[in-house]
Amino acid sequence: MRPLVFVSTWYGPETVGGAENLCRRLAEECCRAGQQVTVYTTTSRGYTFPWFDPYYPEGVQEWNGVPVHRFPICRWQEASFWGEWLDLLRKLPVFAPEEVAHLLEMPQSDELYRAIARNREAFFVFFIYSHNLTFWGSQIAPERSFLLPCLHDEPYAYHSGTAWLMERVPWLLCLSEPERELALRLYRVPPEQAFLVGMGVDTHWRGDAERFRSRHGIGEPFLLYVGRRDSSKNVPQLLEYFCAYKRRHPGHLRLLLVGPGEIAIPPEGAGQILDLGVLDEQDKQDAYAAATLLVQPSPLESFSIVLMEAWLQGTPALVNARCAVTTFHCRHSHGGLYYRGYGEFEACLDYLLARPALRERMGAAGRTYVLHHHTWPAVVERLIRAVEAKERALSSGYVSHR
């Protein structure tokens, strides 16, 4: 099988984010399985840090068994590569001004584009459909490219530029069935070229609930949120709902926040909402094990690694019903409930908090679901099948792209 090159704007030991974590872990697991994988990325640190500040050193390093090529970042107006590849630019249709602004705002890398152009053998896997490196880099060798889009039902998904990208590189690696269904509904992608690959979860972690409670001095039942603290993850609404619930149901229930970023705790949540910031991996796993429920309020997820991690520790979940992906996981695993609006949020909490035996069964069902569908060996096997299918198509002279 051909070598693979994973292309991600951000990649590294101090880079956080679900898609970035997926890229890193999938690269490592493919290498462990004997597949030749290289990563092309930039020197930038991550989405929540200054985009155009170099953080990692340029050059080639091996990290956890994966060769990582880091290229210098630049802005669009500094990128000379496309002046030498005008034939590619001439193929672009006319996009709305706001779409053009989006396509030019994030980091570029002239040297990374040149590396793609020089590599005449590998298959490329581009991570995150809304990133500049994905849109521009995949134009260079579309017949040898996959998109792992992490697609959400969000405004970017309906841009004409996104549709053009998906139809020019119509070989998709999807993390969930709802993501795949969304892509097939929105874009002219042949169904046989949209592969359900999924995402793996590290299954060796064992959380210790008592250790977490002792370390952080928490004896009360608590809801747990893990992830970024921003509006796209719907965290402000979670704080609003929790405070409303506490007004109507005074008691010992608390809400713990774990993850990067800052968010203002409402005054009425003081002492009831605890912000623990970023925890080390074992402490995070202990938090999952100790939690009464994981709450995942995000309406825009293509997989939700935190949901799977909580289920591995036997903790049931409460998710936003507006998210097709997390709702799909809950329905098929029987590991959680879902709410639409505050009334259902309150009703679900009342129902689950009053039934500890049910919570235990739901947590166990979630764990079974993860172990059956989302181990890394299973994900790598599905990825290899997708690559083999594209290789057969390329050998036969048929690879669909515009």
C-alpha positions in Angstrom: 0.0 0.0 0.0 1.2 3.5 -0.7 2.6 5.7 2.0 0.3 8.1 3.7 0.9 11.8 4.5 -1.4 13.3 7.1 -1.8 17.1 6.7 -2.9 19.1 9.7 -2.5 22.8 10.4 -1.5 22.0 14.0 0.2 18.9 15.5 2.3 18.4 18.6 2.6 17.5 22.2 1.3 20.9 23.3 -1.4 21.2 20.7 -4.9 20.6 22.0 -8.2 19.9 20.1 -10.3 16.9 19.2 -9.3 16.8 15.5 -5.7 17.5 16.3 -5.7 14.7 18.8 -7.3 12.4 16.2 -4.6 13.2 13.7 -1.9 12.4 16.2 -3.3 9.2 17.6 -4.3 7.9 14.1 -0.8 8.5 12.8 0.7 6.7 15.8 -1.6 3.7 15.5 -1.1 3.4 11.8 2.7 3.3 12.3 2.3 0.7 15.0 0.2 -1.4 12.6 3.1 -1.2 10.0 1.7 1.4 7.7 4.1 4.1 6.5 2.8 7.5 7.7 4.4 10.9 7.7 2.8 14.2 9.1 3.0 17.5 7.3 2.2 20.4 9.6 3.2 24.0 10.6 5.3 25.5 13.3 2.2 27.1 14.8 1.0 25.8 18.2 -2.8 25.6 17.9 -6.2 27.1 17.3 -6.4 28.9 20.7 -3.0 30.4 20.4 -1.7 33.2 18.1 -1.9 31.6 14.7 1.1 33.2 13.0 3.6 32.9 15.9 6.0 30.0 15.3 6.1 27.8 18.3 7.6 24.4 17.2 11.0 24.3 15.4 11.1 23.9 11.7 12.4 20.6 10.2 11.8 16.9 10.7 11.4 15.3 14.1 10.2 11.9 15.1 7.5 12.0 17.8 6.1 8.8 19.2 7.4 6.9 16.2 5.9 9.2 13.6 8.1 11.4 11.3 6.7 15.0 11.6 7.7 17.6 9.0 7.2 21.1 10.3 7.0 23.9 7.8 7.2 27.7 8.4 3.9 29.5 8.5 2.9 32.6 6.4 0.0 34.7 5.5 -1.8 34.5 2.2 -0.2 37.7 0.8 3.2 36.2 1.6 2.6 32.9 -0.2 4.5 32.8 -3.5 3.6 29.2 -4.3 0.3 30.0 -5.9 1.9 32.5 -8.2 3.8 29.6 -9.7 0.7 27.4 -9.9 -1.7 29.8 -11.6 -3.4 26.9 -13.5 -4.8 25.7 -10.2 -6.1 29.1 -9.3 -7.8 29.5 -12.6 -9.9 26.5 -11.9 -11.5 28.1 -8.9 -15.1 29.4 -9.3 -16.1 32.8 -8.0 -17.0 32.6 -4.3 -18.8 35.2 -2.1 -16.5 37.8 -0.6 -17.0 36.5 3.0 -16.0 33.0 1.8 -12.9 34.3 0.2 -12.0 36.1 3.4 -12.4 32.9 5.4 -10.2 31.0 2.9 -7.4 33.5 3.3 -7.5 34.2 7.0 -5.9 31.1 8.6 -2.2 30.0 8.4 -0.7 29.2 5.0 2.6 27.4 4.4 4.4 27.9 1.1 7.0 25.2 2.0 4.3 22.7 3.0 2.6 23.2 -0.4 5.9 22.7 -2.2 6.4 19.4 -0.3 3.0 18.2 -1.4 3.9 19.1 -5.0 7.2 17.2 -4.8 5.7 14.1 -3.3 4.4 12.1 -6.4 3.8 8.8 -4.6 1.9 9.2 -1.4 -1.8 9.5 -0.6 -2.6 12.6 1.4 -5.2 12.8 4.2 -6.2 16.4 4.9 -7.7 17.1 8.4 -10.6 19.5 9.0 -12.5 20.8 6.0 -12.7 24.4 7.2 -8.9 24.9 7.4 -6.9 26.8 4.8 -4.3 24.1 4.5 -7.0 21.6 3.6 -8.7 23.7 0.9 -5.5 24.9 -0.8 -3.3 21.8 -0.2 -5.8 19.4 -1.5 -5.9 21.2 -4.9 -2.3 20.2 -5.6 -2.9 16.4 -5.9 -6.7 15.9 -5.7 -6.5 12.4 -7.3 -4.4 11.2 -4.4 -6.1 13.0 -1.6 -8.7 12.2 1.1 -10.6 14.6 3.2 -11.1 13.7 6.9 -13.4 16.7 7.3 -14.8 16.6 10.8 -17.9 18.0 9.2 -20.5 19.8 11.3 -24.0 21.1 10.4 -22.8 24.7 10.7 -22.6 27.8 8.4 -19.2 26.8 6.9 -20.7 23.5 5.7 -23.1 25.4 3.4 -20.4 27.6 1.8 -20.1 27.2 -2.0 -16.4 26.9 -1.4 -16.9 23.9 0.8 -19.2 22.2 -1.7 -16.6 22.8 -4.4 -13.9 21.3 -2.2 -15.9 18.2 -1.3 -16.7 17.6 -5.0 -13.2 18.2 -6.2 -11.8 15.8 -3.6 -14.8 13.5 -3.1 -13.1 10.8 -1.1 -14.2 11.3 2.5 -13.2 9.6 5.8 -16.0 10.1 8.2 -16.0 9.8 12.0 -19.7 8.9 12.4 -22.7 7.8 10.4 -24.5 11.2 10.9 -21.4 13.0 9.6 -21.4 10.8 6.5 -25.2 11.3 6.0 -24.7 15.1 6.2 -21.9 15.0 3.6 -24.0 12.9 1.2 -27.0 15.2 1.7 -25.1 18.4 1.1 -22.5 17.5 -1.6 -22.2 15.5 -4.8 -20.0 12.8 -3.3 -20.4 9.2 -4.5 -21.7 7.1 -1.5 -19.0 4.4 -2.2 -16.3 7.1 -1.7 -17.6 8.3 1.7 -16.1 5.8 4.2 -17.1 5.4 7.8 -13.8 5.2 9.6 -14.7 6.4 13.1 -12.2 7.4 15.8 -10.5 5.2 18.3 -10.2 5.6 22.1 -7.3 4.5 24.3 -8.9 1.7 26.3 -6.1 1.1 28.9 -7.0 4.0 31.2 -8.6 3.2 34.5 -10.1 6.1 36.4 -10.1 6.1 40.2 -13.1 8.0 41.6 -12.0 8.1 45.2 -8.6 9.4 44.2 -10.1 12.3 42.3 -12.6 13.2 45.1 -9.8 13.1 47.7 -7.4 15.1 45.6 -9.9 17.9 44.8 -11.9 17.7 48.1 -15.2 16.9 46.3 -17.7 14.8 48.2 -20.9 15.9 46.5 -22.4 14.5 43.3 -21.3 16.5 40.3 -21.9 17.0 36.6 -18.7 17.1 34.5 -18.0 19.1 31.4 -14.7 18.4 29.5 -13.6 20.5 26.6 -12.9 24.0 25.4 -14.8 26.8 27.1 -16.3 28.7 24.2 -19.6 29.5 22.6 -19.2 27.0 19.8 -19.2 24.3 22.5 -22.3 25.9 24.1 -20.7 26.2 27.5 -22.4 29.5 28.3 -25.7 27.9 27.9 -24.7 24.9 30.1 -23.8 27.4 32.9 -27.1 29.1 32.4 -29.0 25.9 32.6 -27.1 24.6 35.6 -27.8 27.8 37.5 -31.4 27.7 36.6 -31.6 24.0 37.8 -30.0 24.9 41.1 -32.5 27.7 41.7 -35.3 25.2 41.3 -33.5 22.3 43.0 -31.3 23.6 45.8 -28.9 20.9 47.0 -25.4 19.6 46.8 -25.1 19.0 43.1 -22.1 20.8 41.5 -20.8 21.3 38.0 -17.1 20.8 37.3 -15.4 22.3 34.2 -12.2 20.6 32.8 -10.3 21.8 29.8 -8.5 24.8 28.1 -9.7 28.4 27.9 -11.3 30.8 30.2 -15.0 31.5 31.0 -16.7 33.8 33.5 -18.6 31.9 36.2 -21.9 33.6 36.9 -22.1 35.1 40.4 -24.9 32.8 41.4 -22.7 29.8 40.5 -20.0 30.7 42.9 -19.1 27.6 45.0 -21.4 25.5 42.8 -19.4 25.6 39.6 -15.8 24.7 39.8 -13.3 25.4 37.1 -10.4 23.0 37.3 -8.6 24.0 34.1 -6.5 21.5 32.2 -5.8 18.3 34.1 -3.2 15.7 33.3 -4.5 12.6 31.6 -4.8 10.4 34.7 -6.6 13.1 36.7 -9.0 13.6 33.8 -9.8 9.9 33.7 -10.3 9.9 37.5 -12.7 12.8 37.0 -14.7 10.8 34.5 -14.9 7.9 36.9 -16.0 10.1 39.8 -18.7 12.1 37.8 -22.3 11.4 38.3 -23.0 12.4 34.7 -21.0 13.8 31.8 -22.7 16.7 30.2 -21.9 17.4 26.5 -23.8 20.6 25.5 -22.1 21.1 22.2 -24.5 21.1 19.2 -21.6 20.7 16.7 -19.6 17.5 17.0 -18.3 15.1 14.4 -17.4 12.4 17.0 -17.0 13.6 20.6 -14.0 11.9 22.1 -15.0 13.0 25.7 -18.3 11.1 25.4 -16.4 7.9 24.6 -13.8 8.5 27.4 -16.6 9.0 29.9 -18.3 5.8 28.8 -15.1 3.8 29.1 -15.0 4.8 32.8 -18.7 3.7 33.2 -20.2 7.2 33.4 -23.5 7.9 31.6 -24.0 11.0 29.6 -26.5 13.8 29.0 -26.0 15.4 25.5 -27.5 18.2 23.4 -30.3 16.8 21.2 -29.4 19.4 18.5 -26.2 17.4 17.9 -27.0 14.6 15.5 -23.7 12.8 16.3 -23.9 12.6 20.1 -27.6 11.8 20.0 -26.8 9.0 17.5 -24.2 7.6 19.9 -26.6 7.7 22.9 -29.4 6.1 21.0 -27.3 3.2 19.7 -25.4 2.6 22.9 -28.2 3.3 25.4 -25.5 5.1 27.4 -27.1 8.5 27.8 -30.1 10.8 27.3 -30.5 14.0 25.3 -32.2 17.2 25.9 -33.7 20.0 23.7 -34.2 23.1 25.8 -34.1 23.8 29.5 -37.3 21.8 30.3 -35.8 18.6 28.9 -32.5 19.3 30.6 -34.2 19.6 33.9 -36.4 16.5 33.4 -33.4 14.4 32.3 -31.4 15.4 35.3 -34.3 14.7 37.7 -34.8 11.3 36.1 -31.2 10.2 36.2 -30.2 11.6 39.5 -33.0 9.7 41.2 -31.9 6.4 39.6 -28.4 5.3 40.5 -28.9 1.7 39.3 -30.1 3.0 35.9 -27.0 5.3 35.7 -24.8 2.3 36.3 -26.5 0.2 33.6 -26.2 3.1 31.1 -22.6 3.6 31.9 -21.9 -0.1 31.4 -23.8 0.0 28.1 -21.7 2.9 26.9 -18.5 1.1 27.7 -19.6 -1.9 25.7 -20.4 0.3 22.8 -17.0 1.9 22.8 -15.1 -1.4 23.1 -17.1 -2.8 20.2 -17.0 0.1 17.7 -14.2 2.5 18.6 -10.9 0.7 19.4 -7.9 1.9 17.5 -7.2 -1.4 15.7 -10.8 -1.3 14.3 -10.3 2.3 13.1 -6.9 1.6 11.4 -8.4 -1.4 9.6 -11.3 0.7 8.3 -8.8 3.4 7.1 -6.7 0.8 5.3 -9.7 -0.6 3.5 -10.6 3.0 2.3 -7.0 3.5 1.1 -7.0 0.2 -0.7 -10.3 1.1 -2.4 -8.8 4.4 -3.7 -5.7 2.6 -4.8 -7.8 0.2 -6.9 -9.7 3.1 -8.4 -6.4 4.9 -9.3 -4.9 1.7 -10.8 -8.0 1.2 -12.9 -7.8 4.8 -14.2 -10.9 6.0 -12.4 -10.6 8.5 -9.5 -13.6 10.9 -9.4 -12.6 14.5 -8.9 -13.5 17.7 -10.8 
